Amino acid sequence: FQTLPHVPVSIDVTTDKIIAGSIRKVSYFTKKGEFINEVRAKTLALKIKPCGDGFLGWSQAKSKGVIYNTICLYDAKLEKKQELFRMPDSFQGKGRGYKILHSVFAYHYLDGKVFIPGKDDASIDILGKDLKKIHTITLDQEKKKVDAAFKKKMITELKTNPETKNIFPMLQPIQFPDTFPVISDFFVDDFNGGIIYVKSWKREKGTNEFFTYDLNGKFLKRVLIPIKNETDLSAYPTTVKNGTLYQLVENDKEEWEFHASKISK
């Protein structure tokens, strides 16, 4: 599998097969790990997720000198069919700086609906089977200011992190927004008829604030869920399934631990 340092192989086990997505390729295996076949894409396709008869995936586009990360719909042969969302990449090239704390970039599919970021950092759009917007979830929450202490900590992280320390000079100048985005991440779970878990940037004593909605965007409740963060910017690999939040967490011995936190009703 070909990958990027910050983009691991994506794995989906929601069907009767194991579907592994790597750079420009989807590989199919049985649930016993036996290879079935693979499909190669002609264009960039990362973090592939099954979507009906095709896939959702992350690609890139360039327009008027600006590089964009895009969420696209692909068919079963990984042919790009439609772009659903785009946002400027954090890094536009040497000398143009590196932006910290961009809006959420996530996408999910469940029960014939597609869930993608909205027009701003506080919203999520729900698309129907025709890929037309049927509802928007908006978190009405006061934004937290980005202070000098956080900026200093992030610059230290970039200087020392194995993935960025060697290219730190190329990332200059480091750019921060005045406030944190409202939404940090979101997940979609088929538990209890379908629940959308929207993660904010608010953390309280080892937990993170989530707002839950049904698949039509109706607000359900606010919950605090135990979660482990790898850095101040991101959590360890996380997903939600059957009302439980799962994580892979690296401990002090550089061993990976499997964590599961049941989400209270």
Beta strands, then each sheet from edge to edge (+ up, - down):
strand 1: 10-12
strand 2: 18-22
strand 3: 25-29
strand 4: 35-40
strand 5: 46-51
strand 6: 54-63
strand 7: 66-74
strand 8: 80-88
strand 9: 98-99
strand 10: 108-110
strand 11: 113-117
strand 12: 123-127
strand 13: 133-138
strand 14: 174-175
strand 15: 183-189
strand 16: 195-204
strand 17: 207-214
strand 18: 219-226
strand 19: 238-241
strand 20: 244-250
strand 21: 256-262
sheet 1: 1+ 2- 3+ 4-
sheet 2: 5+ 6- 7+ 8-
sheet 3: 9+ 14+
sheet 4: 10+ 11- 12+ 13-
sheet 5: 15+ 16- 17+ 18-
sheet 6: 19+ 20- 21+
end
